[in-house]
Amino acid sequence: MTVSSPIELVCPAGSLPALKTAIDHGADCVYLGFKDATNARNFTGLNFDPAQMREGIAYAHARKRKVLLALNTYPQTGNWPSWTQAIDRAAEFGLDALILADPGLMAYAAKTHPQLRLHLSVQGSATSYEAINYYHERFGIQRAVLPRVLSMAQVESVVANTPVEIEVFGFGGLCVMVEGRCALSAYATGESPNCNGACSPGKHVRWEDTPRGMETRLNGILIDRFADGERAGYPTLCKGRFEVNDETYYALEEPTSLNTLELLPELARIGIRAIKIEGRQRSPAYVAQVTKVWRAALDKLEAGGAESFSVLPAWMAELNKVSEGQSHTLGAYYRPWK
Amino acid sequence: MKLALGPLLYYWPHQSVLDFYADMAEAPVDSVYLGETVCSRRHELRLEDWLEVGKVLAAAGKEVVISTQGLIESESDLKVLRRIVRQSAGGEPGFRVEANDMGAVRLLTEAGVNDWVAGPTLNIFNPTTLQLMIDSGATRWAVAPEMAGAALAEVRAALPTPIETEVFAYGRLPLAHSARCFTARHFNLQKDTCEFRCLSIMDGITLRTREGEPFLTLNGVQTQSARVHNLLGDLPAVRGNAEVLRISPQGAHTRQIIELFRAALDGTQTPSAALAASREWMVEEPCNGFWHGRAGVEQYVAA
């Protein structure tokens, strides 16, 4: 079997050095955001000011790679102009596509800058072809990023029933909740991924060394407690340990990363057009490591086809080194995970 | 001001559901939302059964709305969704639909239905997006619980023509949806073979911090707050910003809570007295942070 169309490798660029690293190591596209609440990775010290963005675009375009801008939070009445200005700037800067979640913004972009290519963000929570086709018919989106909730058969059905290109998450942090449908962070801290672009934001985080162990808190709420020698994780609230009926465990999800490398031939067979690597909040070293492995895997698949494709143990070893908790999962693609 | 009973978010045995809605037919609510919105494995009542319940409630003078599932995953989920739209588009009985994802919006629009409810999971946070939904036939907007009262007021003020607005006023907050079933996980079961454990749990399972503090509620693939969102004390401010208040069904005392809201709206009880009286029927501490633009978990008392 031959692969009909090469899968694009879409890599995270939380900073200019990360962008250059991703391009140098074989990313087909990078995605990035402005330094504000218009994107869903609004963390201190991350993202791009206009000058950095221009430089990054020039760097990528000189090497015939694409740059995608994530404007994937939901604006409110008062701050609406910040989002539309970001769209105007994207058009001016020559970005290759906008990744949007809000229908109102899509309508604005489609009307004001009809030449701009639109992608539906994972924050749009579109899990069926009916939802994706809505955005296609209304706003002309050309690609949709699927939330990490569907099984392989369900992904295949989506691809078969929409003209929109489908992008899936391949590697990185695993959101256990449907993106765009999670207000856990807002409930605990008042800041939400939907409106503020941040989940479990750093300014609400506290680490405390106590006689009971190292405690991690989010806005005062105890998320986890670690014994001596246990590595204390970042208090992302769905990856903490809690008590349910007197049993203490990772009630929602262990700290682990998504890794779908072994599903690559299958993803190619069903017609996935792009693989997204998560991690704009991670270092350039992470970006280099992950991009290198996925580039090698995609190249091998393209050169030899699905029959001769196999996952090299060295690739998995490399990826596990940069995984959360040094472990990985196939997430919802693998039915028993559910 | 109208009172609405939101969709049943839990999985109760068939007869318990019928008994509950027989009681609700007599309760002072104006609208009742029916249907399974959380998990497609839950079918003690199938769509036909929900429509039958709807007919009884309609005969008792209630406005009936059929809610669509929040997370659509499979072709069979889409089949149910299409049937919900069809019954609204001219079939019998023709109940109004609450659209809880954009797939539902597409199907309603395609079918020419022009009187539907834009559900709380559509992520409508600004007037441009709300106007798009209105232009597609939405005639009521059920606001996302995380939206603050002030932000809601701004959206409404920016619209040329106002839309009937519904605010989540009482119940454990529906906070998140997942592909994973946390109830099955708690019992070391897989979702596909979950043994329908939710059936024996009226109000979900409380998740506590390691300090024993109630924090969240596991309800199958849904995660809710442990605290009970309660806007009884905030009614004077809520009144100016909404026409409908949503009360989420709970395992016990839903009727008493509805009656307290009715009394507070009719002025036979002050909002603060109604809030105090509601404590007797609440299984957990109250919270109202979202309405005040704060962390949802907070019980905020404006100075």
Contacts between the chains, C-beta under 8 A, distances in Angstrom:
chain1	res1	chain2	res2	distance
A	74	B	123	5.6
A	74	B	125	4.2
A	74	B	126	7.1
A	74	B	129	7.9
A	75	B	125	6.8
A	75	B	126	5.4
A	76	B	125	5.3
A	76	B	126	5.6
A	76	B	151	5.3
A	76	B	154	7.0
A	76	B	155	7.6
A	77	B	126	5.7
A	77	B	127	5.9
A	77	B	151	6.9
A	77	B	154	3.8
A	77	B	155	5.4
A	77	B	157	7.8
A	77	B	158	5.4
A	78	B	154	6.2
A	80	B	126	5.7
A	80	B	128	7.1
A	101	B	123	7.2
A	102	B	123	7.3
A	102	B	125	7.4
A	102	B	126	7.1
A	102	B	129	5.8
A	103	B	102	7.8
A	103	B	129	5.0
A	103	B	132	5.4
A	104	B	126	5.5
A	104	B	127	7.8
A	104	B	128	3.2
A	104	B	129	3.6
A	104	B	130	8.0
A	104	B	131	7.7
A	104	B	132	6.2
A	105	B	128	7.7
A	107	B	128	6.7
A	107	B	132	6.2
A	108	B	128	7.0
A	124	B	102	7.6
A	124	B	123	7.9
A	125	B	101	6.8
A	125	B	121	7.5
A	125	B	123	7.2
A	126	B	101	7.7
A	126	B	102	6.2
A	126	B	103	7.6
A	127	B	71	6.2
A	127	B	72	5.6
A	127	B	73	5.9
A	127	B	101	7.4
A	128	B	72	4.5
A	128	B	73	7.5
A	128	B	77	7.4
A	128	B	78	6.0
A	128	B	101	7.4
A	128	B	103	4.6
A	129	B	103	7.9
A	130	B	72	7.4
A	130	B	78	6.2
A	130	B	81	7.5
A	130	B	102	7.8
A	130	B	103	3.3
A	130	B	104	7.9
A	130	B	106	5.3
A	130	B	107	6.2
A	131	B	72	7.2
A	131	B	101	5.6
A	131	B	102	4.1
A	131	B	103	3.9
A	131	B	106	6.9
A	133	B	106	6.3
A	134	B	102	4.6
A	134	B	103	6.8
A	134	B	105	6.0
A	134	B	106	3.7
A	134	B	109	8.0
A	135	B	102	6.9
A	137	B	106	7.5
A	138	B	132	7.9
A	148	B	179	7.5
A	149	B	71	6.8
A	149	B	73	6.6
A	149	B	178	6.9
A	149	B	179	3.6
A	150	B	73	6.0
A	150	B	179	7.2
A	151	B	73	7.8
A	154	B	73	5.6
A	154	B	74	6.0
A	157	B	74	7.8
A	157	B	75	6.1
A	176	B	178	5.5
A	176	B	180	6.2
A	177	B	176	4.2
A	177	B	177	6.5
A	177	B	178	5.0
A	177	B	223	7.2
A	178	B	71	5.9
A	178	B	176	7.4
A	178	B	177	4.8
A	178	B	178	6.4
A	178	B	179	7.4
A	180	B	123	6.0
A	181	B	70	7.0
A	181	B	71	7.2
A	181	B	121	5.9
A	181	B	176	6.3
A	181	B	177	4.7
A	182	B	175	7.0
A	182	B	176	4.2
A	182	B	177	7.6
A	183	B	144	7.6
A	183	B	145	7.0
A	183	B	146	4.4
A	183	B	173	7.4
A	183	B	175	4.7
A	183	B	176	6.6
A	183	B	296	7.0
A	184	B	175	5.3
A	184	B	176	5.3
A	184	B	216	7.6
A	184	B	223	6.6
A	186	B	146	4.7
A	186	B	290	7.3
A	186	B	295	7.3
A	186	B	296	5.9
A	187	B	146	7.7
A	187	B	173	6.6
A	187	B	175	5.4
A	187	B	225	5.8
A	187	B	289	8.0
A	187	B	290	7.8
A	187	B	295	6.7
A	187	B	296	3.9
A	187	B	297	5.6
A	188	B	295	6.1
A	188	B	296	7.8
A	188	B	297	6.1
A	189	B	295	5.5
A	190	B	289	6.9
A	190	B	293	7.4
A	190	B	294	5.1
A	190	B	295	4.0
A	190	B	296	7.6
A	192	B	146	5.8
A	194	B	123	6.3
A	194	B	125	7.2
A	194	B	144	7.9
A	194	B	146	7.1
A	195	B	125	6.3
A	195	B	146	7.5
A	219	B	295	6.1
A	221	B	209	6.1
A	221	B	213	7.4
A	221	B	215	6.4
A	221	B	297	7.5
A	222	B	209	4.3
A	222	B	210	5.6
A	222	B	211	5.2
A	222	B	213	7.3
A	223	B	209	7.6
A	224	B	210	7.5
A	225	B	210	5.4
A	238	B	176	7.9
A	241	B	210	6.6
A	242	B	207	4.9
A	242	B	208	6.3
A	242	B	209	6.2
A	242	B	210	6.9
A	242	B	215	6.8
A	242	B	216	7.6
A	243	B	207	7.3
A	243	B	208	4.4
A	243	B	209	7.2
A	243	B	210	6.1
A	243	B	212	6.8
A	244	B	186	5.5
A	244	B	205	5.9
A	244	B	206	7.4
A	244	B	207	5.2
A	244	B	208	7.4
A	244	B	218	6.7
A	245	B	186	7.2
A	245	B	205	6.7
A	247	B	186	7.8
A	248	B	210	6.2
A	251	B	182	6.5
A	251	B	185	7.4
A	251	B	186	6.9
A	251	B	207	5.5
A	251	B	218	7.0
A	252	B	178	7.8
A	252	B	180	7.8
A	252	B	182	6.1
A	252	B	223	7.2
A	253	B	180	7.5
A	331	B	179	8.0
A	332	B	179	4.2
A	332	B	180	7.4
A	335	B	190	7.7
A	335	B	191	8.0
A	335	B	192	6.3
A	336	B	190	5.1
A	336	B	192	7.7
A	337	B	180	6.8
A	338	B	179	5.4
A	338	B	180	5.2
A	338	B	181	6.5
A	338	B	190	6.9
A	338	B	191	4.0
A	338	B	192	7.1
